[in-house]
């Protein structure tokens, strides 16, 4: 409907019956919109660079349509009478709304008008309405939770979401408010002692993205409905600090994110929620750069998050190059080029011990790019955690010793 209304608005903006309008005005206006769109693409992709990937073509077309509609509306004011000018304003608004819908169709950030307006979800409750302590039913020796749990009378049919504040007691990280999903079995009396799932958003993004674009509450409710109200307690903390920030999921000058996720967040969960205390019942995951961060947490703090999973963003044509295993140097190949330091995820390779592959957001970067500005601001600690490391005794076949030397001391037994 919005797209069709935008098309009608665009046709109205073009409908001026004068020769002067069609010969110099319309071509020059559309050419100016094309140039302005190209300038936007250049500034966003080459200068500002808030996103790991370039703006996709559908987004540029939507932006160009909006700019063209605005330009035609302004230019048409000199060719229309007062009633037509008012109609032009309405037509421009329809074109801009249709363009915004086209951008949203690409990123799927706002699936409903409620989420686009930032209104509370229908299942959102204040955290103060959740009882802190109730009788709990947990798994027994030899029996999983599903084997001992029986839904009590009065258990709600769906779960609830609530906004929470997780204090950065140990890290001091300036995190935004987190979100929490509580399944029906947690809201009942007695409540089930459920596992924990920590989810991290992509960059740019907010913790609420899992609830808006990801529709996490509806998906978890469907899972709980098929399992007697049982589902994980989902905690969605903030690992960015701002929508466009990228502190690389490290402890650095950009913020002690690793300490926040491995100390502050687990401490708040254990002190505030009645969940399964065994780390084997805890998992961390994320989307895009949040997935990279979850891998970092699983390797750097396996005692906290022994299980992790990632949901990648758009596929990268450069991933195969960045993920290839170490190879010996030769006179033909020379030393390896300077590695990217966008952010790191530690992966298992065919050689003994783990190695780091560079990635940021949804795209894995090739090893020939310069480090990002956020990494250079983060200081030497980020360099140490982001370079390509080799297990002890294998530096001769893993690249230039000058670069592997930066990794010394970052992991025990590495050189």
ZIZI-V114759 format. One record per pair of residues at least 24 apart in sequence whose C-alpha atoms are under 6 Angstrom apart, sorted by the first residue. I is the first residue (numbers start at 0). J is the second residue. If there is no record, write none. Layout:
# ZIZI-V114759
i:I j:J
i:I j:J
This chain:
# ZIZI-V114759
i:1 j:97
i:2 j:97
i:5 j:93
i:5 j:94
i:5 j:97
i:8 j:90
i:8 j:93
i:8 j:94
i:29 j:67
i:32 j:63
i:32 j:66
i:32 j:67
i:36 j:63
i:51 j:360
i:58 j:102
i:61 j:98
i:61 j:101
i:65 j:95
i:65 j:98
i:107 j:212
i:108 j:212
i:109 j:212
i:110 j:212
i:122 j:159
i:123 j:159
i:123 j:160
i:123 j:161
i:124 j:161
i:125 j:161
i:126 j:161
i:134 j:189
i:135 j:189
i:135 j:190
i:135 j:191
i:135 j:192
i:136 j:191
i:136 j:192
i:137 j:192
i:154 j:187
i:155 j:183
i:157 j:183
i:157 j:220
i:158 j:182
i:158 j:183
i:167 j:263
i:170 j:255
i:170 j:258
i:170 j:259
i:172 j:254
i:172 j:255
i:173 j:240
i:174 j:237
i:174 j:240
i:175 j:237
i:175 j:240
i:177 j:235
i:177 j:236
i:177 j:237
i:178 j:235
i:179 j:233
i:179 j:234
i:180 j:232
i:180 j:233
i:181 j:232
i:182 j:230
i:183 j:228
i:184 j:228
i:184 j:229
i:192 j:274
i:192 j:275
i:193 j:231
i:193 j:274
i:193 j:275
i:194 j:231
i:194 j:275
i:194 j:280
i:194 j:281
i:195 j:231
i:195 j:232
i:195 j:233
i:195 j:281
i:196 j:233
i:196 j:281
i:196 j:282
i:196 j:283
i:197 j:233
i:197 j:234
i:197 j:235
i:197 j:283
i:198 j:235
i:198 j:283
i:198 j:284
i:198 j:285
i:199 j:285
i:199 j:289
i:200 j:285
i:200 j:286
i:200 j:289
i:201 j:286
i:201 j:287
i:201 j:288
i:201 j:289
i:202 j:288
i:203 j:242
i:203 j:243
i:204 j:242
i:206 j:235
i:206 j:237
i:247 j:342
i:248 j:292
i:251 j:377
i:252 j:377
i:253 j:377
i:278 j:303
i:282 j:306
i:282 j:307
i:283 j:307
i:284 j:308
i:284 j:309
i:285 j:309
i:286 j:310
i:286 j:311
i:287 j:311
i:287 j:312
i:287 j:360
i:287 j:361
i:288 j:359
i:288 j:360
i:291 j:344
i:294 j:344
i:295 j:344
i:311 j:361
i:312 j:361
i:313 j:361
i:315 j:362
i:318 j:363
i:321 j:365
i:325 j:397
i:326 j:396
i:326 j:397
i:327 j:396
i:334 j:398
i:334 j:399
i:335 j:398
i:335 j:399
i:336 j:367
i:337 j:367
i:338 j:366
i:339 j:366
i:339 j:368
i:339 j:369
i:339 j:370
i:340 j:370
i:340 j:385
i:341 j:371
i:343 j:385
i:352 j:390
i:354 j:388
i:355 j:387
